[in-house]
Amino acid sequence: MRPRTPRCFRAQRLGASSASGGGYVGRIDNSGTPRTDSYADFVVNVPTARAYTMTIGYANGTGATSTQGLACNGGPWTTVSYPPTAAWGQFGATISTTVNLRAGYNVIRLAKGSPYFAGGTGYAELDYIQLT
């Protein structure tokens, strides 16, 4: 299952022919204080409460591994790592992680900086998330 377009805070929805559906979230660049936090919220509706595998399609043109925070429904933060890819705006790379979701609607946040999260490193562009 892929959720609809995410809600962005100090990030931008951009377009690229290699992105699924032609669009992605980029410029998730800010962290450090509430005035400069930057994140994308994905709202998902799942039929049962359980652990789901979440696959994230991304691009990371920094040349080094980048990180973002991941939180579900305002819960505790974990870190997601994005190995480098060939270039910005060129998608095809994925990483997977496990998220624990409740039945019904959930909010999955991927953040460079967010309330109660100190901040990620480097930069990553988000093509999609998929739950299985």
All heavy atoms as an XYZ file, in Angstrom:
974
protein
N       0.841     -1.171      0.000
C       0.000      0.000      0.000
C       0.893      1.244      0.000
O       1.835      1.343      0.780
C      -0.873     -0.004      1.254
C      -1.531      1.320      1.475
S      -2.496      1.507      2.960
C      -1.374      1.054      4.226
N       0.587      2.176     -0.873
C       1.295      3.451     -0.916
C       0.321      4.544     -0.516
O      -0.778      4.631     -1.049
C       1.830      3.745     -2.302
C       3.014      2.882     -2.659
C       3.657      3.368     -3.912
N       4.707      2.441     -4.295
C       5.508      2.638     -5.298
N       5.390      3.705     -6.049
N       6.431      1.767     -5.584
N       0.716      5.411      0.422
C      -0.168      6.509      0.835
C      -0.210      7.614     -0.203
O       0.595      7.660     -1.130
C       0.477      6.997      2.131
C       1.904      6.626      1.987
C       1.944      5.371      1.169
N      -1.133      8.501     -0.006
C      -1.253      9.675     -0.884
C      -0.101     10.638     -0.635
O       0.753     10.416      0.208
C      -2.576     10.363     -0.601
C      -3.731      9.495     -1.020
C      -4.984     10.318     -1.123
N      -5.942      9.577     -1.904
C      -7.115      9.196     -1.439
N      -7.487      9.512     -0.234
N      -7.933      8.515     -2.209
N      -0.132     11.750     -1.315
C       0.903     12.768     -1.217
C       1.093     13.205      0.231
O       0.122     13.486      0.933
C       0.512     13.989     -2.072
O       0.277     13.540     -3.401
C       1.595     15.033     -2.066
N       2.343     13.273      0.701
C       2.585     13.660      2.097
C       2.363     15.149      2.342
O       2.410     15.958      1.424
C       4.060     13.311      2.298
C       4.652     13.437      0.940
C       3.573     12.994     -0.014
N       2.136     15.458      3.595
C       2.095     16.859      4.033
C       3.532     17.260      4.356
O       4.231     16.541      5.066
C       1.216     16.978      5.277
C       1.023     18.427      5.710
C       0.263     18.498      6.982
N       1.235     18.190      8.025
C       0.962     18.170      9.305
N      -0.235     18.380      9.731
N       1.896     17.915     10.180
N       3.969     18.379      3.830
C       5.358     18.810      3.996
C       5.441     20.050      4.867
O       4.618     20.958      4.743
C       5.977     19.128      2.640
S       6.018     17.725      1.532
N       6.454     20.098      5.715
C       6.742     21.262      6.533
C       8.177     21.661      6.262
O       9.109     20.891      6.527
C       6.537     20.948      8.013
C       6.733     22.126      8.915
C       5.743     23.088      9.047
C       7.911     22.282      9.622
C       5.921     24.179      9.868
C       8.098     23.373     10.452
C       7.105     24.331     10.579
N       8.377     22.838      5.673
C       9.691     23.336      5.251
C      10.430     22.311      4.384
O      11.631     22.092      4.526
C      10.536     23.763      6.439
C       9.971     24.996      7.114
C      10.988     25.662      8.035
N      10.417     26.834      8.627
C       9.921     26.886      9.855
N       9.948     25.842     10.627
N       9.410     28.007     10.312
N       9.669     21.691      3.505
C      10.177     20.803      2.467
C       9.327     21.107      1.238
O       8.355     21.855      1.337
C      10.045     19.350      2.890
N       9.696     20.547      0.093
C       8.954     20.880     -1.125
C       8.591     19.637     -1.915
O       9.373     18.683     -1.960
C       9.777     21.804     -2.017
C       9.980     23.168     -1.425
C      10.754     24.066     -2.370
O      11.394     23.615     -3.306
N      10.686     25.364     -2.127
N       7.429     19.678     -2.553
C       7.049     18.662     -3.528
C       7.647     19.093     -4.864
O       7.415     20.206     -5.320
C       5.532     18.549     -3.620
C       4.934     17.970     -2.378
C       3.434     17.759     -2.567
N       2.834     17.507     -1.276
C       2.152     18.394     -0.574
N       1.958     19.602     -1.041
N       1.647     18.073      0.585
N       8.390     18.181     -5.477
C       9.087     18.468     -6.734
C       8.759     17.384     -7.754
O       8.149     16.374     -7.402
C      10.601     18.523     -6.475
C      11.047     19.542     -5.413
C      12.468     19.267     -4.973
C      10.919     20.945     -5.957
N       9.180     17.571     -8.986
C       8.916     16.597    -10.028
C      10.182     16.066    -10.665
O      11.174     16.773    -10.779
N      10.132     14.790    -11.064
C      11.226     14.158    -11.801
C      10.645     12.967    -12.550
O       9.799     12.244    -12.015
C      12.340     13.695    -10.871
N      11.093     12.757    -13.773
C      10.561     11.651    -14.567
C      10.882     10.295    -13.958
O      10.148      9.333    -14.173
C      11.086     11.731    -15.999
O      12.495     11.643    -16.017
N      11.956     10.180    -13.179
C      12.313      8.897    -12.569
C      11.570      8.633    -11.261
O      11.645      7.540    -10.715
C      13.827      8.820    -12.329
O      14.225      9.773    -11.358
N      10.830      9.616    -10.755
C      10.071      9.437     -9.504
C       8.766      8.708     -9.794
O       8.165      8.890    -10.851
C       9.780     10.787     -8.861
N       8.328      7.883     -8.856
C       7.051      7.191     -9.044
C       5.941      8.230     -9.082
O       5.892      9.137     -8.262
C       6.817      6.185     -7.926
O       6.748      6.828     -6.679
N       5.092      8.151    -10.068
C       4.035      9.142    -10.222
C       4.540     10.503    -10.647
O       3.788     11.474    -10.655
N       5.843     10.624    -10.933
C       6.418     11.883    -11.393
C       6.720     12.897    -10.312
O       7.201     13.982    -10.600
N       6.452     12.586     -9.029
C       6.693     13.556     -7.959
C       7.418     12.960     -6.773
O       7.389     11.748     -6.558
N       8.090     13.818     -6.024
C       8.824     13.413     -4.824
C       8.900     14.576     -3.851
O       8.520     15.699     -4.178
C      10.224     12.906     -5.186
C      11.167     13.958     -5.727
C      12.084     14.591     -4.890
C      11.162     14.322     -7.072
C      12.953     15.554     -5.383
C      12.028     15.281     -7.570
C      12.923     15.887     -6.725
O      13.786     16.836     -7.203
N       9.383     14.307     -2.647
C       9.582     15.349     -1.635
C      11.079     15.590     -1.506
O      11.847     14.649     -1.263
C       8.997     14.961     -0.265
C       9.292     16.041      0.777
C       7.501     14.708     -0.372
N      11.482     16.837     -1.664
C      12.883     17.212     -1.539
C      13.042     18.452     -0.693
O      12.076     18.989     -0.166
N      14.290     18.866     -0.571
C      14.641     20.042      0.229
C      14.178     19.910      1.676
O      13.714     20.857      2.284
C      14.127     21.314     -0.435
C      14.723     21.471     -1.827
C      14.442     22.804     -2.455
N      15.057     22.804     -3.777
C      14.409     23.084     -4.894
N      13.146     23.424     -4.874
N      15.031     23.044     -6.049
N      14.320     18.683      2.184
C      14.052     18.411      3.607
C      15.370     18.730      4.304
O      16.103     17.852      4.728
C      13.641     16.936      3.821
C      12.553     16.539      2.838
C      13.176     16.706      5.260
C      12.288     15.051      2.771
N      15.679     20.019      4.387
C      17.037     20.454      4.686
C      17.261     20.993      6.093
O      18.400     21.134      6.516
C      17.448     21.560      3.703
C      17.471     21.079      2.272
O      17.516     19.862      2.044
O      17.436     21.939      1.373
N      16.217     21.369      6.794
C      16.403     22.160      8.012
C      16.287     21.321      9.273
O      15.451     20.441      9.379
C      15.362     23.275      8.064
C      15.435     24.161      6.841
O      16.503     24.608      6.472
N      14.324     24.397      6.207
N      17.114     21.626     10.255
C      17.035     20.980     11.569
C      17.707     21.870     12.604
O      18.426     22.789     12.265
C      17.714     19.614     11.554
O      19.096     19.739     11.344
N      17.449     21.563     13.847
C      18.164     22.268     14.904
C      17.280     22.991     15.882
O      17.457     22.863     17.079
N      16.338     23.772     15.402
C      15.435     24.488     16.295
C      14.026     24.415     15.712
O      13.863     24.155     14.511
C      15.811     25.978     16.436
O      15.498     26.640     15.198
C      17.257     26.179     16.786
N      12.987     24.645     16.507
C      11.633     24.601     15.966
C      11.419     25.556     14.795
O      10.559     25.323     13.960
C      10.762     24.993     17.160
C      11.558     24.601     18.354
C      12.999     24.830     17.956
N      12.200     26.611     14.711
C      12.049     27.549     13.602
C      12.618     27.024     12.294
O      12.325     27.553     11.236
C      12.731     28.875     13.939
C      11.938     29.675     14.935
C      12.589     31.014     15.137
N      12.787     31.147     16.556
C      13.673     31.915     17.133
N      14.468     32.645     16.411
N      13.762     31.975     18.425
N      13.471     25.988     12.375
C      14.095     25.480     11.147
C      13.872     23.988     10.939
O      14.557     23.384     10.127
C      15.604     25.779     11.141
O      16.215     25.105     12.238
C      15.890     27.262     11.202
N      12.944     23.369     11.637
C      12.671     21.952     11.431
C      12.105     21.711     10.036
O      11.562     22.616      9.407
C      11.681     21.435     12.476
C      12.308     21.360     13.865
O      13.538     21.297     13.955
O      11.551     21.350     14.853
N      12.239     20.473      9.548
C      11.804     20.134      8.199
C      11.410     18.663      8.173
O      12.187     17.807      8.578
C      12.975     20.390      7.243
O      12.616     20.188      5.918
N      10.178     18.375      7.693
C       9.734     16.983      7.680
C       8.596     16.766      6.693
O       8.006     17.710      6.178
C       9.304     16.527      9.070
C       8.275     17.391      9.747
C       6.919     17.222      9.495
C       8.659     18.367     10.660
C       5.974     18.008     10.135
C       7.722     19.156     11.300
C       6.385     18.968     11.043
O       5.440     19.752     11.669
N       8.308     15.478      6.455
C       7.169     15.060      5.631
C       6.353     14.068      6.453
O       6.909     13.138      7.041
C       7.645     14.412      4.342
N       5.039     14.279      6.497
C       4.110     13.374      7.179
C       3.317     12.586      6.145
O       2.706     13.172      5.253
C       3.112     14.156      8.044
C       3.715     14.696      9.323
O       4.810     14.242      9.718
O       3.079     15.565      9.939
N       3.324     11.271      6.287
C       2.531     10.387      5.447
C       1.387      9.843      6.288
O       1.618      9.266      7.355
C       3.384      9.220      4.942
C       4.499      9.629      4.020
C       5.718     10.040      4.530
C       4.319      9.599      2.649
C       6.753     10.412      3.681
C       5.348      9.967      1.795
C       6.566     10.376      2.308
N       0.161     10.036      5.831
C      -1.010      9.497      6.531
C      -1.383      8.189      5.842
O      -1.601      8.155      4.626
C      -2.190     10.483      6.496
C      -3.405      9.886      7.174
C      -1.792     11.796      7.168
N      -1.426      7.113      6.634
C      -1.749      5.792      6.103
C      -2.921      5.208      6.879
O      -3.094      5.488      8.068
C      -0.536      4.847      6.159
C       0.604      5.377      5.298
C      -0.055      4.627      7.578
N      -3.708      4.390      6.218
C      -4.837      3.707      6.836
C      -4.605      2.206      6.659
O      -4.567      1.714      5.529
C      -6.144      4.140      6.162
C      -7.373      3.567      6.837
O      -7.287      2.919      7.873
N      -8.518      3.813      6.244
N      -4.407      1.496      7.771
C      -4.128      0.062      7.709
C      -5.250     -0.716      8.388
O      -5.875     -0.225      9.331
C      -2.758     -0.277      8.341
C      -1.629      0.348      7.528
C      -2.671      0.159      9.788
N      -5.515     -1.944      7.934
C      -6.653     -2.701      8.457
C      -6.437     -3.297      9.846
O      -7.401     -3.466     10.591
C      -6.857     -3.803      7.421
C      -5.525     -3.975      6.768
C      -4.874     -2.622      6.811
N      -5.191     -3.620     10.183
C      -4.928     -4.266     11.474
C      -3.705     -3.662     12.148
O      -2.785     -3.188     11.483
C      -4.686     -5.777     11.303
O      -3.621     -5.976     10.369
C      -5.930     -6.503     10.803
N      -3.715     -3.715     13.480
C      -2.551     -3.270     14.256
C      -1.495     -4.364     14.183
O      -1.774     -5.524     14.511
C      -2.952     -3.006     15.697
N      -0.302     -3.998     13.731
C       0.803     -4.960     13.652
C       2.059     -4.246     13.181
O       2.031     -3.067     12.853
C       0.474     -6.123     12.731
C       0.349     -5.755     11.260
C       0.132     -7.018     10.411
N      -0.069     -6.735      9.014
C       0.893     -6.636      8.096
N       2.163     -6.748      8.445
N       0.596     -6.408      6.828
N       3.148     -5.007     13.118
C       4.398     -4.499     12.553
C       4.328     -4.629     11.040
O       3.975     -5.691     10.515
C       5.581     -5.279     13.102
N       4.627     -3.543     10.327
C       4.653     -3.512      8.870
C       6.073     -3.261      8.397
O       6.838     -2.537      9.055
C       3.760     -2.386      8.333
C       2.292     -2.647      8.493
C       1.643     -2.381      9.698
C       1.538     -3.163      7.444
C       0.284     -2.633      9.851
C       0.181     -3.413      7.587
C      -0.437     -3.145      8.788
O      -1.781     -3.392      8.935
N       6.419     -3.832      7.268
C       7.670     -3.479      6.609
C       7.396     -2.247      5.765
O       6.473     -2.253      4.937
C       8.189     -4.624      5.725
O       8.449     -5.755      6.550
C       9.466     -4.216      4.988
N       8.157     -1.185      5.999
C       8.019      0.040      5.227
C       9.238      0.179      4.318
O      10.374      0.231      4.796
C       7.916      1.266      6.139
C       7.702      2.550      5.351
S       7.353      3.997      6.372
C       9.001      4.376      6.972
N       8.983      0.212      3.022
C      10.026      0.434      2.025
C       9.978      1.905      1.625
O       8.895      2.434      1.376
C       9.812     -0.467      0.799
O       9.828     -1.833      1.237
C      10.899     -0.241     -0.251
N      11.134      2.538      1.609
C      11.245      3.949      1.243
C      12.066      4.049     -0.032
O      13.214      3.599     -0.071
C      11.929      4.771      2.359
C      11.206      4.606      3.688
C      12.027      6.249      1.952
C      11.975      5.154      4.883
N      11.472      4.637     -1.075
C      12.221      4.958     -2.285
C      12.850      6.333     -2.098
O      12.195      7.255     -1.612
N      14.110      6.483     -2.466
C      14.814      7.735     -2.154
C      15.931      8.013     -3.146
O      16.321      7.155     -3.943
C      15.398      7.661     -0.740
C      16.625      6.776     -0.661
C      17.901      7.319     -0.755
C      16.513      5.396     -0.531
C      19.031      6.514     -0.712
C      17.623      4.586     -0.491
C      18.881      5.146     -0.576
O      19.996      4.340     -0.554
N      16.475      9.212     -3.057
C      17.721      9.602     -3.728
C      18.578     10.348     -2.710
O      18.057     11.079     -1.865
C      17.450     10.494     -4.934
N      19.883     10.141     -2.760
C      20.829     10.805     -1.867
C      22.091     11.100     -2.667
O      22.949     10.241     -2.819
C      21.147      9.923     -0.654
C      22.317     10.440      0.162
O      22.819     11.535     -0.067
N      22.779      9.655      1.112
N      22.187     12.296     -3.181
C      23.323     12.681     -4.004
C      24.492     13.276     -3.241
O      25.358     13.897     -3.845
N      24.558     13.085     -1.923
C      25.622     13.703     -1.124
C      26.967     13.000     -1.259
O      27.991     13.586     -0.936
C      25.273     13.729      0.376
O      25.218     12.380      0.866
C      23.968     14.448      0.633
N      26.966     11.712     -1.664
C      28.202     10.951     -1.698
C      28.515     10.266     -0.381
O      29.518      9.571     -0.262
N      27.674     10.453      0.629
C      27.848      9.812      1.941
C      26.473      9.395      2.462
O      25.450      9.893      2.005
C      28.508     10.779      2.928
N      26.455      8.495      3.431
C      25.188      8.071      4.028
C      24.551      9.237      4.774
O      25.228      9.949      5.517
C      25.410      6.877      4.975
O      25.909      5.782      4.193
C      24.119      6.462      5.651
N      23.254      9.441      4.552
C      22.482     10.482      5.229
C      21.475      9.822      6.154
O      21.130      8.649      5.983
C      21.739     11.343      4.211
O      22.640     12.012      3.374
N      20.990     10.575      7.147
C      20.001     10.025      8.078
C      18.829     10.973      8.248
O      18.956     12.188      8.074
C      20.611      9.749      9.471
O      21.039     10.987     10.045
C      21.773      8.772      9.403
N      17.679     10.387      8.582
C      16.492     11.130      8.972
C      15.888     10.424     10.179
O      16.130      9.233     10.411
C      15.446     11.161      7.849
C      15.838     12.002      6.670
C      14.775     11.975      5.577
O      13.982     11.061      5.485
N      14.792     12.994      4.733
N      15.073     11.166     10.922
C      14.316     10.574     12.005
C      13.024      9.996     11.470
O      12.449     10.496     10.514
N      12.562      8.915     12.117
C      11.304      8.269     11.766
C      10.490      8.107     13.045
O      10.997      7.573     14.040
C      11.575      6.897     11.150
C      10.395      5.929     11.040
C       9.350      6.465     10.067
C      10.868      4.555     10.611
N       9.250      8.589     13.024
C       8.352      8.420     14.172
C       6.947      8.130     13.654
O       6.538      8.661     12.618
C       8.341      9.668     15.053
N       6.233      7.292     14.372
C       4.854      6.956     14.021
C       3.925      7.446     15.113
O       4.148      7.153     16.301
C       4.694      5.447     13.856
S       5.678      4.779     12.522
N       2.918      8.208     14.712
C       1.883      8.675     15.643
C       2.453      9.424     16.846
O       1.947      9.305     17.961
C       1.023      7.498     16.103
C       0.351      6.817     14.937
O      -0.189      7.471     14.062
N       0.408      5.495     14.908
N       3.513     10.184     16.638
C       4.109     10.963     17.714
C       4.901     10.141     18.716
O       5.267     10.634     19.779
N       5.197      8.886     18.383
C       5.941      7.995     19.281
C       7.429      8.264     19.258
O       7.885      9.278     18.716
N       8.207      7.346     19.819
C       9.652      7.541     19.905
C      10.317      7.553     18.524
O       9.840      6.937     17.575
C      10.139      6.345     20.728
C       9.046      5.355     20.683
C       7.774      6.084     20.410
N      11.437      8.264     18.459
C      12.182      8.399     17.214
C      13.143      7.238     17.012
O      13.771      6.767     17.954
C      12.985      9.698     17.227
C      12.112     10.896     17.111
C      11.659     11.678     18.130
C      11.563     11.445     15.915
N      10.857     12.677     17.636
C      10.779     12.562     16.280
C      11.655     11.106     14.573
C      10.100     13.342     15.349
C      10.990     11.878     13.646
C      10.220     12.981     14.026
N      13.263      6.805     15.767
C      14.333      5.915     15.340
C      15.047      6.622     14.195
O      14.582      7.663     13.718
C      13.792      4.544     14.863
O      12.912      4.743     13.766
C      13.063      3.826     15.990
N      16.147      6.070     13.751
C      16.918      6.684     12.670
C      16.872      5.806     11.434
O      17.028      4.591     11.517
C      18.383      6.896     13.108
O      18.392      7.755     14.249
C      19.207      7.535     12.007
N      16.644      6.436     10.288
C      16.674      5.774      8.995
C      17.923      6.255      8.270
O      18.205      7.453      8.248
C      15.416      6.141      8.172
C      15.470      5.515      6.795
C      14.152      5.734      8.903
N      18.686      5.318      7.692
C      19.917      5.663      6.971
C      19.738      5.437      5.477
O      19.191      4.413      5.054
C      21.077      4.807      7.467
O      21.348      5.092      8.819
N      20.212      6.415      4.694
C      20.117      6.366      3.239
C      21.520      6.336      2.641
O      22.197      7.373      2.605
C      19.396      7.605      2.711
C      18.009      7.818      3.275
C      17.800      8.715      4.326
C      16.915      7.158      2.744
C      16.524      8.935      4.835
C      15.634      7.366      3.246
C      15.442      8.258      4.290
O      14.185      8.470      4.787
N      21.976      5.185      2.140
C      23.266      5.159      1.459
C      23.242      6.077      0.228
O      22.172      6.369     -0.316
C      23.423      3.692      1.040
C      22.567      2.934      2.019
C      21.387      3.839      2.271
N      24.411      6.535     -0.218
C      24.445      7.437     -1.370
C      23.929      6.764     -2.644
O      24.042      5.552     -2.811
C      25.919      7.821     -1.506
C      26.682      6.864     -0.675
C      25.749      6.266      0.320
N      23.352      7.581     -3.521
C      22.891      7.134     -4.838
C      23.641      7.928     -5.904
O      24.437      8.814     -5.582
C      21.367      7.346     -4.981
O      21.062      8.735     -4.837
C      20.597      6.537     -3.944
N      23.340      7.640     -7.165
C      24.085      8.261     -8.272
C      23.930      9.769     -8.327
O      24.883     10.478     -8.636
C      23.642      7.644     -9.599
N      22.722     10.286     -8.041
C      22.496     11.725     -8.186
C      21.181     12.115     -7.533
O      20.361     11.260     -7.189
C      22.464     12.117     -9.668
N      20.964     13.414     -7.385
C      19.691     13.936     -6.906
C      18.635     13.749     -7.992
O      18.931     13.864     -9.174
C      19.814     15.417     -6.565
C      20.733     15.682     -5.424
C      21.928     16.333     -5.485
C      20.554     15.305     -4.062
N      22.502     16.374     -4.234
C      21.667     15.743     -3.344
C      19.552     14.614     -3.378
C      21.818     15.532     -1.980
C      19.702     14.401     -2.021
C      20.815     14.853     -1.338
N      17.398     13.498     -7.568
C      16.288     13.411     -8.506
C      16.323     12.197     -9.415
O      15.556     12.116    -10.355
N      17.204     11.236     -9.135
C      17.259      9.981     -9.887
C      16.933      8.862     -8.915
O      17.753      8.519     -8.062
C      18.624      9.787    -10.521
C      18.909     10.808    -11.602
C      20.220     10.547    -12.296
O      20.840      9.513    -12.137
N      20.661     11.507    -13.095
N      15.731      8.300     -9.069
C      15.219      7.358     -8.080
C      15.334      5.923     -8.545
O      15.537      5.649     -9.709
C      13.772      7.726     -7.741
C      13.674      9.088     -7.134
C      13.358     10.187     -7.915
C      13.952      9.285     -5.798
C      13.298     11.455     -7.367
C      13.907     10.543     -5.245
C      13.574     11.632     -6.036
N      15.197      5.012     -7.615
C      15.300      3.581     -7.866
C      15.861      2.868     -6.647
O      15.600      1.689     -6.427
N      16.620      3.589     -5.814
C      17.165      3.005     -4.591
C      16.067      2.908     -3.532
O      15.164      3.744     -3.473
C      18.317      3.857     -4.062
N      16.139      1.872     -2.700
C      15.190      1.705     -1.594
C      15.914      1.229     -0.352
O      16.974      0.614     -0.427
C      14.074      0.690     -1.928
O      14.662     -0.600     -2.139
C      13.266      1.106     -3.143
N      15.315      1.533      0.786
C      15.713      0.937      2.066
C      14.423      0.466      2.722
O      13.344      0.937      2.379
C      16.488      1.925      2.977
C      15.690      3.210      3.258
C      17.817      2.296      2.372
C      15.204      3.250      4.659
N      14.543     -0.469      3.667
C      13.365     -0.975      4.375
C      13.592     -0.929      5.869
O      14.721     -1.086      6.351
C      13.057     -2.417      3.953
O      12.650     -2.450      2.612
N      12.507     -0.714      6.603
C      12.523     -0.692      8.052
C      11.169     -1.205      8.538
O      10.246     -1.378      7.752
C      12.826      0.735      8.584
O      13.050      0.680      9.977
C      11.703      1.706      8.258
N      11.056     -1.447      9.821
C       9.801     -1.926     10.397
C       9.132     -0.804     11.172
O       9.800     -0.070     11.907
C      10.069     -3.120     11.345
O      10.691     -4.157     10.584
C       8.786     -3.645     11.948
N       7.818     -0.660     10.978
C       7.029      0.321     11.732
C       5.857     -0.407     12.394
O       5.260     -1.298     11.796
C       6.516      1.472     10.838
C       7.662      2.350     10.364
C       5.720      0.970      9.655
N       5.573     -0.050     13.628
C       4.432     -0.606     14.351
C       3.277      0.374     14.250
O       3.383      1.509     14.716
C       4.797     -0.865     15.819
C       5.809     -1.976     15.943
O       5.576     -3.075     15.470
N       6.949     -1.685     16.554
N       2.185     -0.085     13.628
C       1.047      0.783     13.378
C      -0.200      0.216     14.052
O      -0.329     -0.996     14.224
C       0.809      0.928     11.877
C       1.980      1.476     11.069
C       1.641      1.474      9.578
C       2.381      2.861     11.530
N      -1.111      1.100     14.405
C      -2.400      0.694     14.965
C      -3.408      0.565     13.825
O      -3.198      1.121     12.737
C      -2.863      1.711     16.000
C      -3.025      3.108     15.439
C      -3.327      4.124     16.523
N      -3.401      5.462     15.942
C      -2.939      6.537     16.513
N      -2.358      6.470     17.690
N      -3.059      7.705     15.928
N      -4.498     -0.151     14.052
C      -5.540     -0.262     13.037
C      -6.143      1.114     12.776
O      -6.344      1.900     13.707
C      -6.619     -1.237     13.509
N      -6.400      1.425     11.521
C      -6.962      2.719     11.158
C      -5.890      3.670     10.673
O      -4.850      3.257     10.154
N      -6.147      4.955     10.879
C      -5.240      5.997     10.375
C      -4.032      6.174     11.285
O      -4.153      6.148     12.507
C      -5.981      7.325     10.221
C      -6.921      7.311      9.042
C      -8.260      7.009      9.202
C      -6.443      7.571      7.754
C      -9.122      6.969      8.109
C      -7.287      7.535      6.660
C      -8.619      7.234      6.849
O      -9.459      7.178      5.769
N      -2.868      6.359     10.654
C      -1.595      6.571     11.329
C      -0.841      7.678     10.609
O      -1.005      7.860      9.401
C      -0.742      5.303     11.260
C      -1.344      4.143     12.006
O      -1.010      3.895     13.141
N      -2.253      3.419     11.354
N       0.019      8.379     11.347
C       0.891      9.389     10.746
C       2.336      8.915     10.888
O       2.814      8.674     11.999
C       0.723     10.773     11.419
C       1.709     11.779     10.826
C      -0.706     11.260     11.276
N       3.001      8.777      9.751
C       4.412      8.394      9.702
C       5.195      9.633      9.319
O       4.973     10.209      8.252
C       4.653      7.269      8.683
C       3.856      6.023      9.081
C       6.147      6.968      8.562
C       3.861      4.928      8.028
N       6.106     10.055     10.191
C       6.909     11.254      9.940
C       8.349     10.871      9.636
O       8.978     10.128     10.394
C       6.865     12.184     11.143
C       7.715     13.448     10.945
C       7.477     14.463     12.023
N       6.157     15.063     11.796
C       5.617     15.994     12.572
N       6.277     16.443     13.629
N       4.425     16.478     12.291
N       8.867     11.415      8.531
C      10.284     11.341      8.203
C      10.817     12.759      8.271
O      10.281     13.658      7.620
C      10.494     10.733      6.816
C      10.214      9.230      6.762
C      10.032      8.759      5.323
C      11.341      8.468      7.440
N      11.865     12.968      9.074
C      12.276     14.330      9.411
C      13.777     14.521      9.366
O      14.543     13.657      9.774
C      11.778     14.678     10.817
N      14.159     15.709      8.908
C      15.539     16.171      9.096
C      15.633     16.771     10.493
O      16.613     16.582     11.204
C      15.886     17.206      8.021
C      17.264     17.841      8.166
C      18.372     16.870      7.828
C      19.736     17.431      8.072
N      20.365     18.057      6.966
N      14.583     17.469     10.903
C      14.445     17.992     12.254
C      12.969     18.095     12.567
O      12.156     18.318     11.677
N      12.603     17.867     13.818
C      11.198     17.879     14.214
C      11.147     18.045     15.724
O      12.134     17.781     16.410
C      10.545     16.561     13.803
O       9.168     16.578     14.053
N      10.004     18.465     16.268
C       9.929     18.564     17.730
C      10.370     17.262     18.399
O       9.965     16.176     17.978
C       8.443     18.846     17.974
C       7.996     19.547     16.730
C       8.773     18.889     15.623
N      11.239     17.373     19.358
C      11.785     16.264     20.154
C      12.730     15.357     19.377
O      13.060     14.266     19.807
C      10.668     15.441     20.811
C       9.685     16.309     21.542
C       8.411     16.503     21.041
C      10.053     16.989     22.698
C       7.503     17.330     21.688
C       9.154     17.823     23.351
C       7.888     17.987     22.846
O       7.000     18.808     23.478
N      13.172     15.785     18.192
C      14.178     15.049     17.412
C      15.309     16.006     17.111
O      15.102     17.059     16.523
C      13.573     14.506     16.119
C      14.573     13.831     15.223
C      15.214     12.672     15.632
C      14.877     14.355     13.981
C      16.139     12.047     14.815
C      15.800     13.737     13.153
C      16.424     12.579     13.576
N      16.513     15.648     17.508
C      17.658     16.556     17.417
C      18.083     16.863     15.988
O      18.682     17.897     15.735
C      18.841     15.978     18.192
N      17.800     15.972     15.050
C      18.139     16.264     13.660
C      18.913     15.162     12.993
O      19.670     14.431     13.625
N      18.703     15.047     11.689
C      19.405     14.062     10.884
C      20.685     14.637     10.299
O      21.020     15.797     10.508
N      21.369     13.798      9.535
C      22.625     14.203      8.904
C      22.485     14.107      7.392
O      21.753     13.264      6.882
C      23.785     13.301      9.354
O      23.490     11.953      8.975
C      23.995     13.383     10.854
N      23.178     14.960      6.676
C      23.133     14.927      5.223
C      21.734     15.244      4.714
O      20.953     15.924      5.380
N      21.418     14.721      3.517
C      20.147     15.042      2.868
C      19.645     13.833      2.099
O      20.441     13.053      1.580
C      20.315     16.226      1.906
C      20.929     17.418      2.588
C      22.295     17.650      2.500
C      20.154     18.272      3.355
C      22.869     18.722      3.160
C      20.709     19.345      4.009
C      22.070     19.563      3.916
O      22.645     20.623      4.564
N      18.331     13.694      1.999
C      17.726     12.643      1.187
C      16.422     13.174      0.614
O      15.721     13.961      1.258
C      17.462     11.400      2.030
N      16.119     12.740     -0.602
C      14.846     13.054     -1.249
C      13.976     11.802     -1.178
O      14.467     10.692     -1.368
C      15.078     13.447     -2.706
C      15.944     14.680     -2.848
C      16.335     14.966     -4.283
O      16.493     14.017     -5.089
O      16.503     16.156     -4.599
N      12.685     11.981     -0.934
C      11.763     10.865     -0.743
C      10.873     10.691     -1.969
O      10.119     11.597     -2.313
C      10.903     11.090      0.496
C      11.651     11.363      1.802
C      10.685     11.677      2.915
C      12.538     10.169      2.147
N      10.952      9.529     -2.588
C      10.101      9.211     -3.739
C       8.763      8.661     -3.266
O       7.712      9.136     -3.676
C      10.826      8.198     -4.627
C      10.057      7.851     -5.884
O       9.078      8.527     -6.208
O      10.442      6.870     -6.545
N       8.782      7.661     -2.401
C       7.544      7.052     -1.905
C       7.836      6.250     -0.647
O       8.994      5.967     -0.323
C       6.931      6.131     -2.975
C       7.778      4.912     -3.279
C       7.648      3.741     -2.535
C       8.721      4.948     -4.297
C       8.451      2.646     -2.785
C       9.514      3.844     -4.564
C       9.370      2.682     -3.802
O      10.163      1.610     -4.057
N       6.771      5.878      0.071
C       6.846      4.825      1.075
C       5.810      3.781      0.689
O       4.782      4.093      0.081
C       6.618      5.322      2.530
C       5.183      5.800      2.741
C       7.629      6.392      2.912
C       4.828      6.017      4.207
N       6.116      2.526      1.026
C       5.189      1.430      0.744
C       5.168      0.501      1.947
O       6.227      0.150      2.489
C       5.637      0.668     -0.505
C       4.721     -0.464     -0.864
C       5.083     -1.088     -2.205
O       5.732     -0.471     -3.031
N       4.649     -2.309     -2.406
N       3.986      0.105      2.364
C       3.822     -0.785      3.512
C       3.397     -2.166      3.052
O       2.518     -2.294      2.195
C       2.764     -0.234      4.465
C       3.041      1.138      5.054
C       1.822      1.647      5.809
C       4.262      1.105      5.956
N       4.035     -3.204      3.626
C       3.634     -4.595      3.350
C       3.580     -5.364      4.643
O       4.134     -4.968      5.639
C       4.601     -5.280      2.368
O       5.938     -5.183      2.873
C       4.521     -4.682      0.995
